[in-house]
Amino acid sequence: MYLEKAQNRIIDFIRDETGKAGVDGAVVGISGGIDSALTATLAVKALGKDRVLGIHMPEINLTAATDSDDARTLADWLGIEYRTIDISGIISAFMAAVPGSESADRLTRGNLKARTRMSLLYFHANQLNRMVVGTGNKTEILLGYYTKYGDGGVDLEPIGGLYKTEVWEISKRLGIPESLIIKKPSAGLWAGQTDEAELGISYVKVDEVLRMLEGGSEPEKILSKIGISVEQLNSVTGRIKRNEHKRKAPPMPEIY
């Protein structure tokens, strides 16, 4: 009942917010992962398939073929308009124009890719009088596990109130293709990257930790109940604190 209520509230939210903004629809970045799959599905339920544009933005020689296949499968399943834009040429041109760019580490390069994708989504949204609908879930947002002004640069964040585990559960309820549900989550910003390997803890356990933290549980209780290490707990709480700036508007000094 809770998940059904959450699903319906998200659908109403998308419909209400786009209506208030007076736009003609939504643009969703479709990565081939479950978060974007659920977001696009809920957007279609809210607005209709003719008002949702899905854009897949692979990087040639890096984006897995399975991700592109799954993105296409989802678009076909939903019956939405779908475009593919290879970002590798844009990234190469940017790097060629910036002196010393060859020394940039993989995080800097990865953030550039996320911000390039954000720019492409807004280009289409502006052109079509639509809103960019984000695909971030509650787990990622609390941890700051996204790129500021990249995949965090959106107009709406419909699944931002759902933990990752809830994203999987609602996706199953909606019949989203299984290939998207069972694959390992990855931002796809560099070869071999997976979310859980980078976080050092599974999403199932992360969500348990976040729920207990929200409920005011003490660290000792969290450690004993969930069965994680002190290092894993510190990693989660450290990310929450370190990335707080991502969840707030840029600070300004008080002048008057």
Disulfide bonds with the S-S distance in Angstrom:
none
